[in-house]
Amino acid sequence: MADSSARPLSFVQPPPGEDGYFDDRVASTYDDVPEPMVDGTSVADAAAVLQNLAAGGRVLELAIGTGRVALPLSARGVDVAGIELSKAMLARMRAKAGGKSLPVTVGDMTSARVEGPFSLVYLVFNTIMNVTTQAGQVAVFRNAASHLAPGGAFLVECMVPELRRLPDGEVHVVFDASEDHFGIDEYDVVTQSLISHHFTKLPDGRWDYGTGPFRYAWPAELDLMAEMAGLRLRERWGGWDRRPFARDSRLHVSTWERPA
């Protein structure tokens, strides 16, 4: 059994800048990660799912970032708009083919407004956890709901908190250990906070350290946030292939709808 009295490993958390934690340093390497979504599904296949959910209507991506998902979705003929806080991330999207044509509002996804309505609003890559307070996450749901047409859906892709992997008394979960990257999640079960630590090997052989704060939430808590925003659960999958969500699922793709 782990020694619960031992002092946990700690790291220095740098303060956020104008672009939050997604400044130019992060934006410059953001697209270097492998193409797949959280569960390994290709972005193209995920875009096909989103296109199907949109059913010919307009789509809004919260935290559109560098356009990793929005641009392939737009290339399918879907009318896509976005909200993005980080100007550095947005600049990367604008530099890509088709990136200048997507309308994007610069602002916080908890409150920024876009002229709607939309048939689908989506938020992927665990990004709901970038909002580090419960009140802020509720605000995201309310903002998403306010952009939806009746019958429209809000989709969230998010990991399931990996607390089952924590030995008694420990706070760290190693979620990746490869030749070029080590990823460590640091949990605080009292505040539901999570700090994700990344050690990445650079081309010159040096190692770079980056970190960011998160707030994890269980699917049931997100369902309650949705209810507070006037939404109801439509579907929950254990992956983009629509597999059933089960007790051993490590992520969920959930959609909540605005009643018609």
N, C-alpha and C positions, 0 to 999 in steps of 0.2 A: 504494500500500500504506500502511496506517495506521502511524503511528509508535508502535511498541510501547514505546518508552521514555517516552512522554508519560504524565503522571500522570492517572489516570482521574478523572472527575467523582465527587465523593463527597458524601454527605448524612449528616446526623445521625440516628442510629437511636435513638428514645426507648425507655427501658426499659419492659417490660410492667408492668401493674398487677395488681390482684386478679383481673380478668377477662381476663388475658392482653392481647392486642392488640385484643380486641373489647370495648372498654369502652363506656360510654353514648354517647360521642362518635361512635363507629363505628356502634353499634346504632341510633342515632337517624336515620341516613341509609342504613342497609344496604338497606332495601327501595326506595330511590329508584332503584336500578339497573334497567335493563330486565328484563322478566320472563324472557326465554329462558335456557336452560341455556348451558353454555360454547360449544356448537356452534351456538347459535341456535334449537335446538328449544324449543318452548313447554314450560312447566312441566307443563301439562295432559297433553301427549303423553308426557313423561318419566314422569309419574305412572302413565299407562296401561301403560308398559313395566314399571315396578316392580310394579304390581298383577298383571300377568301372571306375573312371576317369582315372586311370593309364592305363587301357586297356592292362594289361600284360607287361607294360614297367617298367623301373626303376623309383624310386621316391626319391626326396630329401626334407627333412624337414628342414626349417630354424628355428633356436632356438629350437632344438630337446629336450632340457631340460632333464627331468628325464625319458623320453621315454613313457609318459602316452599315447600318440597316436601312436608313431612309433612302439612300441613293439607289441601291438595288431594288427597293420597293417602288421608287419613282420610275425606274427604268421599265417596270412592268406596266406602266401607264396609270398608276395610282396617283391621285392628287394629294401630295404630302406637304404638310407645313410642320414647323418645329418651334420649340422653346429651348433656349440654351443660355446658361449663366456665363460660361467661360468664352470670352472673346478669342482666346488662344485656340481652343478646340474648334470654334466656328471658323477661324481663319484657315485651319487645315481642311475643313470641308469645302470652303469656297475655292480652294486651290485644286480640287478634284474635278474631273469631268462631270458636268451637270450640277456641280455644287453651287454655282452662282444663281441658278434658277429657282432654288427652293426658298420659299419665304420663311424666314426665321425671326422670331422675336427674341431679343436679348433680355433675359430676366430670370427671376427665380420661379421654378415650376410650382411653388406653393401659391403663387399669386399672379404671375404674368398672364395677360389676356391676349387671345388671338381671335380675330373675327371668325365666327363659326356659322352654323353648327357642324359637327363632325359625326360620322358614323362609327369611327373607331379612334380611341386615344390609347396609346401604348407606352410602356416604360419597361425597358429590358436591362439585362446585365446587372441584376441586383441593385439597380440604381435607387430604388425606393429606400435602401439602407443608407444612402448618402445623406439623407435627411435625418439628423441625429437626435431629434426629439419626437415624442409621440404626437404632440400637438402639430408639429410640422408635417408629419406623415398624414395625419388626418386632413390637414389643409391641402395636401397633394390630391387626395381622393376627392375632396370637395371641388377643387379647381378642375380636375378632370371631368367630374360629373357635370359641372356647369358648361362645359364645352360640347357635351353630347346631345345629339338629337334624340328624341324619344325612340326607344328601341336600340339605341347605340350602345357600344360596349367599351369598357376600360380593361385593357390587358396588362398584367404585370408578370414578368419573369423574375423569379427570385429563388435563391438557395433556401433550403430548410436549415435552421441553425444546427450545427453539428455538436451539440452538447453531449450527445451519447458517446462521442469519441474522447471526452475529457476524463482521464483517470481522476479518482478522488483526490481533491486538493490541488489539482493542476488547473491552469488557465489558458494554456497554449495548445493549439491544434496545428500540426504541420500539414497543410493541404497540398503542397507541391514540393518535391525535392528532386530536381533534375540537374543536369550538367551545367545549365546556364541560369537556373532560377531556383530560389528557395522562397516559399511562401508560408507565413506563419500568421494564424489568426489568434488574437489575444482577447478572451472573453471576460466580461464582468457581468455575472448573472444577476447582480443586484440592480444595476441600471439598464440592463439589456444593451449595453454598449459593446462594441467590437472594434478593435484596432487591427487593421490588416497590414502586415509588414512584408515587404518585398525586397529581396536581395537578388540583383540581376547582374550577370556577368557582361561587361562591356566588350566591344570588339578588340580593345587594346589589352584585355586580360584583367583590368581592374574591376572591382565589384562596386555597384551603385546601390544605395539604400533609399527606398521610398516608402512612405506610409500614409495612411489616411484613416479617419474615424468613421464609424458606421453605427447604426442602431438596428439590431436584428429584431424581427417580429415573426411570430408564428402565423401560419395561414389563417387560423381562427381569429387572431387579432386583426388581421387585414380584412376579414369578413365583417367584423364589427365596425371598422373604419368605413367600409363601403356602405354599410347600413346607415351610418350617421350621415353619409353623403347622399342618401336616397337611392342607392344602388342595391342590386340583389345578385347573388352568385348565380352565374349561368353554367359555367363549366370549370373544372380544375383537372389538369393533366399532370402526369409525372414527367413530362417532356414534350418537346415540340411534335413528336410523332403521335400525340394524343393517347399515349399509354395511360392506363388508370393511375391515379395518384394513390400510393399505398404507404404502409407504415415504414417501408425502407426507402422511400423516394428521397433523393438528396436535393431535389429542387421541385418547384411547381410552376406551371404556367396557368394562371388563373384569369378568368374573365368575369366581370360583373356588368350587368346591364342596367340601363336606365329604363324603367317601365314605360311602355308605349302609352 
